[in-house]
Amino acid sequence: QVQVVESGGGLVQPGGSLRLSCVVSEIFFRLYDMGWYRQAAGKQRELVASITGSGTTTYEDFAKGRFTISRDNAKNTVYLQMNSLKPEDTAAYYCNQYPWSTGYWGQGTQVTVSS
């Protein structure tokens, strides 16, 4: 069974930055497109950004210019650098394949943006 472990969340003031990490115990990790998703309280889970196995990236409009997704295939890790954070970025953040796969959800990491 694949294990997905997200980390790096926390409490940050508006305008601050966080770097999320996600380690995946998948032998074929480098072959999969990966995505970061988020779910705010009372809302549906949504895509934040995605990255192909070779590093091509896409971003939702709210993430463009502020967030950067990257990956290190040697470490089976995908990252999300988040800058200029806003209160509306408060959510639990998850990584998964892109498109998402049912068996790939981890526990997520909570990001709270508040003064």
RAMO-V224931 format. One record per residue. N is the residue number from 0. BURIAL is b if it has 16 or more other ideal C-beta (glycine too) atoms within 10 Angstrom, else e. Layout:
[[N:BURIAL] [N:BURIAL]]
This chain:
[[0:e] [1:e] [2:e] [3:b] [4:e] [5:b] [6:e] [7:b] [8:b] [9:e] [10:e] [11:b] [12:e] [13:e] [14:e] [15:e] [16:e] [17:b] [18:e] [19:b] [20:b] [21:b] [22:b] [23:b] [24:e] [25:b] [26:e] [27:e] [28:b] [29:e] [30:e] [31:b] [32:e] [33:b] [34:b] [35:b] [36:b] [37:b] [38:e] [39:e] [40:e] [41:e] [42:e] [43:e] [44:e] [45:e] [46:b] [47:b] [48:b] [49:b] [50:b] [51:e] [52:e] [53:e] [54:e] [55:e] [56:e] [57:e] [58:b] [59:e] [60:e] [61:e] [62:b] [63:e] [64:e] [65:e] [66:b] [67:b] [68:b] [69:e] [70:b] [71:e] [72:e] [73:e] [74:e] [75:b] [76:b] [77:b] [78:b] [79:b] [80:e] [81:b] [82:e] [83:e] [84:b] [85:e] [86:e] [87:e] [88:b] [89:b] [90:b] [91:b] [92:b] [93:b] [94:b] [95:b] [96:b] [97:b] [98:e] [99:b] [100:e] [101:e] [102:e] [103:b] [104:b] [105:b] [106:e] [107:b] [108:b] [109:e] [110:b] [111:e] [112:b] [113:e] [114:e]]
